[in-house]
Amino acid sequence: MLLLKDDDVQKILTMPMTLEVLEETQREIIRGNAATMGRIDVYLPCERPESYYRWALMTGGTKRDGFVVARILSDVVSWPGTKGEQRENKHCIQPGTYCGLLFMFSAADGMPAALINDGYLQHMRVAAGAGLGVKYLARGGSHVVGMIGSGGMARTYLEAFSAVRKITKVKVYSPNGANARQYAKEMSEKFRTEVEPVGSAREAVKGVDIISCCTSSIDPVFKTSWLEPGMHVTDVTWDETEPGFAHAVDVAIKMGESTPHLENPPPGAFYAAHGFLGYVAGNESEKSIIPRRPPREEILEMPSLADLIGGKVKGRTSERQTTWFLNLGVMGVQFGAVCTAVYHAAKEKGIGREIPTEWFTQSIRD
């Protein structure tokens, strides 16, 4: 069994590689050769003030790859801020440390094949999804990006956009001005393009072709009234746009289904942060700190990227149309695809550490 840490994955995974495998995965979905499960969260009260422990699972695979990957997240989460301006903070052990694991299993023999840190791979996967949205929905002449947020996702998002469009200018906003300035310095050097820090989200999106919301906010950061003809909008979760946004744009496409949708969730379960189904332990006072985000009907009705690529629905048909790509859904099968590509490349290049497979097998039937 192969153990791959984040620095191992960084030696292998490129943005063109990620874009390619995710696009082919969409075709596997169209062929009916993909199986994927939406994200489900489990919440337990913890002793840290105004926080909850959250364990998350998403899983999937394709016939082409022959592997199933289960992604597991283990976080202490909190939601500071007042209503309308809340964000999500998360960590493991202490701020700045995280636990995200990708367990990879072979469909050929049922054996575990790899255990991979999810940090770098996750950023590349999410960004490549947004990149596919730009490829299929943004105007061909899109050159200017308005970036709301200046963290890790904002970095890989720009890398993905630059792989599918010629980006000549970026305007970036962050509530932390120093972070925006650091982002501008790093990205202008990396992509040899103009990156300008600005003083507000409104200023960041004026006159741009592509709007990218890459924040930890669980409340809208982009106002529908800011839409201009021809704009393409993308995000990390649907929290970042206002209710009704799917009906405000001319074309709205989502990556796919993101969590099971139940009309009547079981006792103790509700749709929590980012709209994921959560099974929650605790008394009512404890549960009250968890944001509740029931699915927006407009999002449930949105067609998927597979529908667009497969020709079931139309995308942009004019330069003046506005488009929205909700970069959320079919996460499990995406992890399966990217992990498969990384696994084969790592084996070929001799990267990673082999650990005994027998540590993970047993002689007692379960």
Backbone hydrogen bonds, N-H to C=O, Kabsch-Sander energy under -0.5 kcal/mol:
donor,donor_aa,acceptor,acceptor_aa,energy
2,L,113,A,-2.5
3,L,353,R,-3.2
4,L,2,L,-0.5
4,L,115,L,-2.4
8,D,5,K,-0.7
9,V,5,K,-2.1
10,Q,6,D,-2.2
11,K,7,D,-0.8
11,K,8,D,-0.7
12,I,9,V,-1.5
13,L,9,V,-2.9
18,T,14,T,-2.1
19,L,15,M,-2.8
20,E,16,P,-2.1
21,V,17,M,-2.2
22,L,18,T,-2.2
23,E,19,L,-2.1
24,E,20,E,-2.2
25,T,21,V,-1.7
26,Q,22,L,-1.5
27,R,23,E,-1.2
28,E,24,E,-1.7
29,I,25,T,-2.1
30,I,26,Q,-2.1
31,R,27,R,-2.0
32,G,28,E,-0.6
32,G,29,I,-1.0
33,N,28,E,-2.7
35,A,61,G,-2.8
37,M,59,T,-3.1
39,R,258,S,-2.8
40,I,57,L,-2.1
41,D,277,L,-2.8
42,V,55,W,-2.9
43,Y,279,Y,-3.0
44,L,53,Y,-2.4
46,C,51,S,-0.7
51,S,48,R,-1.4
52,Y,77,V,-2.2
53,Y,44,L,-3.0
54,R,75,D,-3.3
55,W,42,V,-2.8
56,A,73,L,-2.1
57,L,40,I,-2.1
58,M,71,R,-1.6
59,T,37,M,-0.8
60,G,69,V,-1.6
60,G,332,G,-0.6
61,G,35,A,-2.5
62,T,67,F,-0.6
63,K,33,N,-2.8
66,G,62,T,-2.4
67,F,62,T,-0.5
68,V,105,F,-2.4
69,V,60,G,-2.4
70,A,103,F,-2.7
71,R,58,M,-3.2
71,R,69,V,-0.6
72,I,70,A,-0.5
72,I,101,L,-2.9
73,L,56,A,-2.0
74,S,99,C,-2.3
75,D,54,R,-2.5
76,V,91,H,-3.2
77,V,52,Y,-3.1
77,V,75,D,-0.6
78,S,89,N,-2.3
79,W,50,E,-0.5
85,E,82,T,-2.8
87,R,80,P,-1.8
88,E,216,S,-2.7
89,N,78,S,-2.9
89,N,87,R,-0.5
91,H,76,V,-1.5
92,C,94,Q,-0.6
92,C,97,T,-3.1
94,Q,92,C,-2.8
97,T,94,Q,-2.0
99,C,74,S,-0.5
101,L,72,I,-2.6
102,L,116,I,-2.4
103,F,70,A,-2.7
103,F,101,L,-0.6
104,M,102,L,-0.5
104,M,114,A,-2.7
105,F,68,V,-2.9
106,S,111,M,-2.8
107,A,66,G,-2.9
108,A,66,G,-0.5
110,G,106,S,-1.9
113,A,104,M,-3.4
114,A,104,M,-1.3
115,L,2,L,-2.6
116,I,102,L,-2.4
117,N,4,L,-2.3
118,D,100,G,-2.0
122,Q,118,D,-2.7
123,H,119,G,-1.8
124,M,120,Y,-2.1
125,R,121,L,-2.7
126,V,122,Q,-2.6
127,A,123,H,-2.1
128,A,124,M,-2.4
129,G,125,R,-1.8
130,A,126,V,-1.9
131,G,127,A,-2.4
132,L,128,A,-2.2
133,G,129,G,-1.7
134,V,130,A,-2.1
135,K,131,G,-2.5
136,Y,132,L,-2.2
137,L,133,G,-1.8
138,A,133,G,-0.5
138,A,134,V,-1.5
142,S,139,R,-1.8
145,V,169,K,-2.5
146,G,210,I,-3.1
147,M,145,V,-0.6
147,M,171,K,-3.3
148,I,146,G,-0.6
148,I,212,S,-3.1
149,G,147,M,-0.7
149,G,173,Y,-3.1
151,G,214,C,-0.6
155,R,151,G,-1.2
156,T,152,G,-1.9
157,Y,153,M,-2.8
158,L,154,A,-1.4
159,E,155,R,-1.6
160,A,156,T,-2.3
161,F,157,Y,-2.8
162,S,158,L,-2.3
163,A,159,E,-0.9
163,A,160,A,-0.7
164,V,160,A,-0.8
164,V,161,F,-1.0
165,R,161,F,-2.1
167,I,165,R,-1.1
168,T,143,H,-2.4
168,T,166,K,-0.5
169,K,143,H,-1.5
170,V,194,E,-2.3
171,K,145,V,-2.7
172,V,170,V,-0.5
172,V,196,E,-2.3
173,Y,147,M,-2.6
177,G,175,P,-0.9
179,N,176,N,-0.5
180,A,176,N,-1.8
181,R,177,G,-2.3
182,Q,178,A,-2.2
183,Y,179,N,-2.5
184,A,180,A,-2.5
185,K,181,R,-2.1
186,E,182,Q,-2.5
187,M,183,Y,-3.0
188,S,184,A,-2.0
189,E,185,K,-1.5
190,K,186,E,-2.2
191,F,187,M,-2.7
192,R,188,S,-0.9
193,T,188,S,-0.7
194,E,168,T,-1.4
196,E,170,V,-3.3
198,V,172,V,-2.8
204,A,200,S,-1.7
205,V,201,A,-1.3
206,K,202,R,-0.7
206,K,203,E,-0.6
208,V,205,V,-1.2
209,D,144,V,-2.0
210,I,144,V,-2.2
211,I,232,H,-3.3
212,S,146,G,-2.9
213,C,234,T,-1.9
214,C,148,I,-3.1
214,C,212,S,-0.7
218,I,86,Q,-2.4
219,D,86,Q,-0.6
221,V,240,E,-2.0
222,F,240,E,-1.9
226,W,223,K,-2.0
227,L,224,T,-1.8
230,G,320,R,-1.7
231,M,228,E,-2.0
232,H,209,D,-2.2
233,V,323,T,-2.5
234,T,211,I,-2.5
235,D,325,F,-0.8
236,V,213,C,-0.6
240,E,237,T,-1.2
241,T,238,W,-1.3
242,E,222,F,-0.6
245,F,242,E,-1.6
247,H,244,G,-1.1
248,A,244,G,-0.9
248,A,245,F,-0.7
249,V,245,F,-1.5
250,D,322,T,-1.0
251,V,322,T,-1.9
253,I,324,W,-2.8
254,K,303,P,-2.6
255,M,326,L,-2.5
256,G,328,L,-1.4
262,L,260,P,-0.7
269,A,266,P,-2.2
270,F,278,G,-2.2
272,A,270,F,-0.7
272,A,276,F,-2.4
275,G,272,A,-2.4
276,F,273,A,-1.3
277,L,39,R,-0.7
278,G,270,F,-2.6
279,Y,41,D,-2.7
280,V,268,G,-3.2
280,V,278,G,-0.6
281,A,43,Y,-2.1
287,K,283,N,-2.7
288,S,284,E,-1.3
289,I,286,E,-1.3
290,I,287,K,-1.8
293,R,271,Y,-2.1
293,R,291,P,-0.6
299,I,296,R,-1.2
300,L,296,R,-1.7
301,E,297,E,-1.6
302,M,299,I,-0.8
305,L,254,K,-1.4
308,L,304,S,-1.8
309,I,305,L,-3.0
310,G,306,A,-2.5
311,G,308,L,-1.2
312,K,307,D,-2.3
313,V,307,D,-1.2
321,Q,318,S,-0.8
323,T,231,M,-2.3
324,W,251,V,-2.3
325,F,233,V,-2.8
326,L,253,I,-2.6
326,L,324,W,-0.6
327,N,325,F,-1.0
328,L,326,L,-2.3
330,V,257,E,-3.2
334,Q,330,V,-1.4
335,F,331,M,-2.5
336,G,332,G,-2.0
337,A,333,V,-1.9
338,V,334,Q,-2.6
339,C,335,F,-2.6
340,T,336,G,-1.8
341,A,337,A,-1.9
342,V,338,V,-2.4
343,Y,339,C,-3.0
344,H,340,T,-2.3
345,A,341,A,-2.0
346,A,342,V,-2.7
347,K,343,Y,-2.4
348,E,344,H,-2.1
349,K,345,A,-2.2
350,G,346,A,-1.1
351,I,346,A,-2.3
353,R,3,L,-2.3
355,I,1,M,-3.3
359,W,356,P,-1.3
360,F,357,T,-2.4
361,T,358,E,-0.9
365,R,363,S,-0.5
